[in-house]
Amino acid sequence: MSSETGDVRAPARGGFSLSLNDPGVRSLVYQVLVVGGVVLVGWFLISNTLDNLARRSIATGFDFLSREASFGIGESLIDYHPRDSYGYAFLVGVLNTLKVAVIGVVLATIIGTVVGIARLSSNWLVAKLASAYVEIVRNVPPLLQLFFWYAVVTESMPPVRQALNPLPGIYLSQRGLWFPVPAADPVWGAMGIALLVGIVAAFVMRRWAAARQARTGQPFPTVLATLGLVLGLPLLVYLGGGAPTDMDVPQLAGFNFRGGMTISPEFFAILTGLVIYTAGFIAEVVRSGILAVNWGQTEAARSLGLPGGQTLRLVVLPQALRVIVPPLTSQYLNLTKNSSLALAIGYPDLVSIANTMINQTGQAIEGVALIMGTYLTISLAISVFMNWYNKRIALVER
Amino acid sequence: MKKGLLAAAAAVALSVAASGAAHAGPTLDAIKKRGFIQCGVNTGLAGFGNPDSAGNWTGLDVDFCRAFAVALFGDAGKIKFTPLSAQQRFPALQSGEVDVLSRNTTWTLTRDTSVGLNFAPVTYYDGQGFMVPKSLGVTSAKDLGGATVCVQSGTTTELNLADYFRANNLQYNPVVIESVDEVNAAYFAGRCDVYTTDASGLAGTRAAVAPNPDDHVILPEVISKEPLAPAVRHGDDQWFDIVKWTVYATVQAEEKGITSKNVDEFLASKDPDVLRLLGVSAGMGAALGLDEKWAYNVIKTIGNYGEIYERNVGVNTPLKLERGLNALWSNGGLMYSMPFR
């Protein structure tokens, strides 16, 4: 309505004042001014930067990503060799960061939930221990915690030649933890496929069971059936494949252990530090979520005759999750971003590798842009997933 | 709208480093206006750039910073030291945070070109070496296959290490840490079998940081050329000339036998070369845009190259480094000054 009158009258009166009195036009003008200002500032900064770089004849552009990296990386999920490109080296760093983030998020959620519930426990000692844990880890800077965990391994563990051997094949020294893994065999690949099939089958089974219960009221032992499908299928494949028992056991050879799997002190320190630190925050998120559910809900569930476990699972948690998930998302983001502290203790995360790249090529702006772009992508992906999850579990009011 | 703001924020962050210097004049004008030189030095490397407990900086790199201040202002105190990590050093110089980088920096082609630096003459010819605990019984770097190697991030060291093991077809496992203190701690705690950096740095670390210096040996192999030189950024040739010829002046003085103690006697010398260097015959100072006494002042306050070397890293210091490649060309080394005429 208002814009229509504005359109009709503006040319007739020829005045600007009427348009500016029109809230629609006014907001449009302001928005155009702000966008224009932002674009102008952005253009100024970018052109100024490029101009400065050109004047000092500093190379620009991302061409360097395809050049040979020619530096070594301590640990990698994919095969890496110094003759690979900078781009590939950066990918190694991204995967190392994701490794910490994924494992860290899972462990921090488990520990955080346990501690959060423990803090509400009626057992005095358990509740106080949980409180002490939360207060200590939340109030010590994460970088110091990383140094602490790194020092725990490198200073308190024995040298590699006197490695502790708590169980056959397992060695613990200041170089990290070595443990045996099953020797390569095609059966392991087949078991992985069986596990995936089992998970899908369990999912289908649960939907069927829920539909049946809704229709007939008959409960189905879903927990047992899920376990049977997820664990049983791979076990059948294992037995069918001849049940190989050969192990790849670490052996001390030369300077280090060879064979088996290893967890480096750097990975241990960054993972433990971040998990312990973030779990402190998650514990508080979980506690506040549970406390947000009115006690009357529990009483109502009990008066309906639901046992304790079902009260928690069917009544309290669905309402608590509504409160828990949004702050939990920001804790996941924090953990992921804090993994950049890995640089300080020598874990080759994406910042560490990008820093080496910057130093070898001198292209700091491109390198920093890569780091920022990657963190932004990872963080947005976590956000999108958690927002989807949040919507899914949101209470549908009827 | 949100996107626009995000892009703007990103652009601000990206160009902060460069925009600071955008409106300043050439480096030399900025220094004169400010009244002192900003010199980028190591955060702590014995013999090269190291603050003592009272906050006084000592070292070979540090003395050259002071020499630049003396040449320009006639006063060794007109200097501000900015300690820089290996990773901070180039952005700091590029952005104008420091005017000159005197921080055991290796002169390489890419640094000279795409990083946008100009290197003054080499002040220390170094090479990368390996240090191992004596108890390992290793006598040659060729025996290091499979070893865990501690190395500081953001240095040519990291690349030489990879090249050396590739060339010799050996496996290794790098532990790359940013701060030199943390690298030292990791090596001396036993996290690594080997510590690698420039041989001078190994000597310095062994002398200053090792709980017991005799427990560690430096292997004989030197796996790279590490010419360490002061650097300035592109864009101010006069400032580059001053830095370059200040280094040459210390070398020329040693060649002529001029020291901080006897420099006054040489003012009455018969050698025209010496008279030009010390500014008795005018011309050299004017050509550089400096006081004619610039080189005299440098030699009088800081000393010649030999004095700087012996004072900071020579055989009578904890580093116990022989002159080697750093002797004068006339003594079988590589130190050679271009002619002062």
Interface residues (C-beta under 8 A of the other chain):
Chain A: Q31 V34 V35 V38 V39 V41 G42 L45 I46 N48 T49 D51 N52 L53 R55 R56 S57 I58 A59 S70 F71 G72 I73 G74 P82 R83 T154 E155 P159 V160 Q174 R175 A253 G254 F255 N256 R258 P265 E266 L343 A344 I345 G346 P348 S352 N355 T356 I358 N359 Q360 T361 G362 Q363 A364 I365 V368 A369 M372
Chain B: M1 G4 L5 A7 A8 A10 A11 V12 A13 L14 S15 A17 A18 S19 A21 A22 A86 Q87 F90 P91 Q94 T110 R111 T113 S114 V115 G116 L136 L144 G145 G146 A147 T148 S153 G154 T155 E158 L159 L161 A162 D163 F165 R166 Y172 N173 P174 V175 V176 I177 E178 S179 E182 A185 A186 A189 G190 R191 D193 R233 H234 G235
